Amino acid sequence: MLLDEFLNHLAIERGLSPLTVSAYRRDLAGLIAFLERRGLRSLDDATRDMIGEHLMAEKARGLSGSSLARFLAALKVFFRFLASNRYVRADITDVLEGPRTWRRIPDVMSVKEVERFLSAPRPVTDLGRRDRALLEVMYATGARVSEAAGLKVEDVNLDVGYVRCVGKGSRERIVPLGKEARKAVKGYLSETRPLLARPDSPANLFLSRHGRPFTRQAIWQIVKRCARDAGIEKEITPHTLRHSFATHLLSRGADLRVVQEMLGHADISTTQVYTHVDKDRLKSIHSKYHPRA
């Protein structure tokens, strides 16, 4: 079901809290029930007038302003997800004015926290070597969890130092792979992957202990375990690595357009959110250059 796929996307890739995902489920299930009562068999048949009618009905029912704002945010994110994955022809909510709270990113890790996090897997063991390579690649490239799970061996060029990621809408992009990630992947490919691979294993770069491709849920569990082992108390999800990747690049002077390209964002406004994250850097610049700081 499309709703379940979307909610998994929110929880695993967006890193939204279980309470927020549950609220989105209620809101969107209500919309789908409304459309079904109107006789619609596909979300692709929904119209802006129908969406507006449902919103007005919810308002008349006494839904609070904050709940309506969350409801509208859920609708916009849901239809953008459907359109970007080509489940519907167009995003019919694109002209609706709504809050952008869904774009608020979770806390990023500091550089020191990233170092502790990436050191959590023990490379002296086969699975530790695999997990270290996986996390190094995710932080080095800013890959989404689904992109990391879908990486093929042929997508990684260790000689030149790049990874080919296939993102939303099957769009491909080339992202550099740093020396630490290259070292970790090289060790994994030579020492661990041959032990995990079975005769019927796919060409995926990262394999489970049974020789199968990683699921997004499995990667999420690895991230949670390594964060715990590293002593990081705040909430860490696979998407936190992507946020940290972008924030750390921008804080060191990387061009916004270049970061947009590496993240695979179609719209630069999506990337611009990272320019507001590094509060310590902004404070440092203000103190250094403002005449009355």
N, C-alpha and C positions, 0 to 999 in steps of 0.2 A: 504494500500500500504506500502511496506517495507520502502520506502524512507521516508514517513511521520512518521512512527514509529521510525525510526532512528533519524530524526530531532527533534522529541519530546524528545527522550532520551538525545540528546545534550543540548536542552534548559532547560529541567527540572532536569535531573539527573546530567549532567555534568556542568550545569550552564554557558554555553557559551552565549555570547552576541547575541542579535537579528541580528546584522550586520554579525557576523561570521556564524550564522546558515543560514542566507540568502545566503551568499557566498557559503557555502557548498551545499545548495539546487541547485544553478545554476550549480556548477561544476558536481555534481552527476547526475542531470537531463540531462546534456550534455552527460555524459558517457552512461546512460541508453538509450538515444535516439540513440547514436552510435551503441550500441549493438543490439538494435531493428532493425536498418537498416541492420545489418549483419544477421538478421533472427533469433536471439536468443529469445526464449520465457521465459527463466528463467536465473537469475543471476548465478545459479549453473552451467550453461553451458559456462560461460565466461572462457577464458584462459589468461595466463600471456602474450602471444603474442598479444592478442587483447587489453589488457590493455596498453602494450607498444606501439602498433600502435596508439592508441588514444592519448597517451601522446605526441608522435612524431607529430601527426597532430596538436595538440594544440600548440606545440612549433613552428611549421612551420607557424601557423596562426598569430604568433607574440605575444603570451602570455609572459608576463614578467617573469623574474626569480622568483620573490617573489610570483607571481600568480601561477606559476608552482609548487613551493614548497607547497603552500597552497592546490593546487589541489591534489598533491601526498599525503599530510597529510590526506585530506578528504577521498581519496580512501582507505588508509590503515585503518583508523578508521572505515569506513563503512564496509569493508570486515571483520575486526575483530569482529565487532558487529554482522554481519550475521553469522559468524562461531560460535561465543560463544552462540548464540541463536539457532543454528542448522538449520538456514535457507539455508545454503550452506554446502557442505560436508567438505570443507577446505578453509582456507584463502589463496587465490592465490597471495596476495600482500605481504606475510610475508618475501619474500626475497628481496623485493624492498627497497633500501636505501632511507630514507627520513627524513625530519626534525621531531623533537619530540615536536614541539611547542604546539601540541594538548594536551600534558601531563602537560603543565604549569597549576598549580592549582591557583584558585582565592585566594584573600586575606582570611586569616583565622581570626576569632575573637580572641581577647585577652580573658583571663579568666574573667576579669571584664566585658567585653562586653557580654560574654556568660551569666554571672549572671544577667545582666540587661535584656538581651533578654528572658531568661527563666522566669523572674519575670513579663514580660509584660502581659501574660494572667491572668485574675483575677479569682482565684480559688473559689471566693464566688459565682460565677455563674456557671450554669451547663456546658455551652459551654466553659467557661474559664477553668473549671476544666479539661475538655476533652483536650483542646488545650495544657494546661500545661503538662498533662501526655504524650501527643504525642511528644512534643518537648523534654521533659526530656528523653524519651526513645531513640529518635534519637541521642541526644548528648551522652547519656550513652553508647550506643552500636555502634555508627558509621553506623547505618543502612542506606542503600540507600532508597530513597523516595518510590520506588516500594516495597521494603521489608517492610517498615513501614506500607504502605497501605495494604499489604497482610497478616500482622500478624493476627493470630487467637488467641482467648482467651486461648486455650490450649497450645499455644507456650510460654506463660509466666508462670514461676514458681516463685511466690513471696516468698515462704517459703525458697527455696534454694537461690534464687536471680539470675536467668538467663533468657535469651530470646533465643528461637530457631529461627534463621533467615534462610529463604530459598532464596538463591541468584541466580546468573546466572547459567544456566545449571542445575537448580534444586538442586544445591549443598547446603547442610545444614551445619550450623555451630552454635555452642553454644557460646553466649557472656554473660559475667557477667552483672548484672543489679545493679547499685549502690543504696545506701539507699535512696537518694532523689528521684530517679526515681521510686523505689519500693513504696515509700510513695505516690507519685503522682498517680501511676497506681492503687494502692489499693483504694484510695479515689474515683477515677473515676469509678472503677468497682462496688463499693458499692453504690455510690450516683448518678452517672450520666448515666452510660450505661443502667441500667434498664429503665430509662426514655426515652432513645433514641430508644431502641430495639422495633421492631414490631414483630408480630407473624411470619412474613415471612423474618425477618432479618437474614442475614448469620452469621456465627460464627466469623466474623472479630472482632478484638479487638476494633478498632476505627470505630465509626459509625457517619454518618452525622446526621443532625437534623431530617432527614426523615427516619432514620434507615437503610440507605444504606451504603455500603463500601465507604471509602474515595477514591477519584481519586487522581492521582498525582498532577493534576492542583489545586485541592482544598487545598492540603497540601502546595503547593507553595504559594497560596494566604495567608494562615495562617502565613507562615514564613515571607512574605513581610510585612504583617500588624504588626506583633510583632516586627520586626526590626524597623519599623517606630515608633511604640509606645515607643520603648526603646531608641529612639533618635540616632540610629546607621545610619550614613549617607552613608557608603560604601555599595556596592552591596552585599546583603545577599540572598543566595538561599538555598534550602534544602541540597544541596551537601556541602555547607559551613559548616554545622554542622558536616558532616562526615570528612571533612578536619580538622576541629578544634579538633575533637575527637582524630584523629591520631597524630596531631602535639603536642597536650598537653600531650598525653601519652609519646611520644618520648622525649619531652623536660624535662620530669621528670624521665627519665632513663629506660623506658620500653624497653624490648628487641624487636628488629626489627622483628624477626620471630613470636613473640607473637602477635604483632600488625598486621602483615600480616595475621595471622590466624583469628583474630577478624574482620578484614576488609573483609575477604573472597577473597583475591587476590590469583590467581593461580600462579603468577610470582612475586618473591620478588622485582624485579626491579621496579614494579609498586608502591610498598610500599616505596622504597628508596627515591622517590621524596620528601617525607615528612622530610627527614633528612636535606634538604637544606632550609627549610622554616624559622626555628626559628633563625633569624639573631641576635636578642638580646642575646640569649643564647650563640651563637657562639662568639659574641663579648666579652661577659663576660668571657668565658673560655679562649679566647685569651689573654685578659688583665690579667687574673690571673696567667697563666702558661708560657706565652712567655717571655723570658728573656729581650727582648727589647721592650715590650709593653708599 
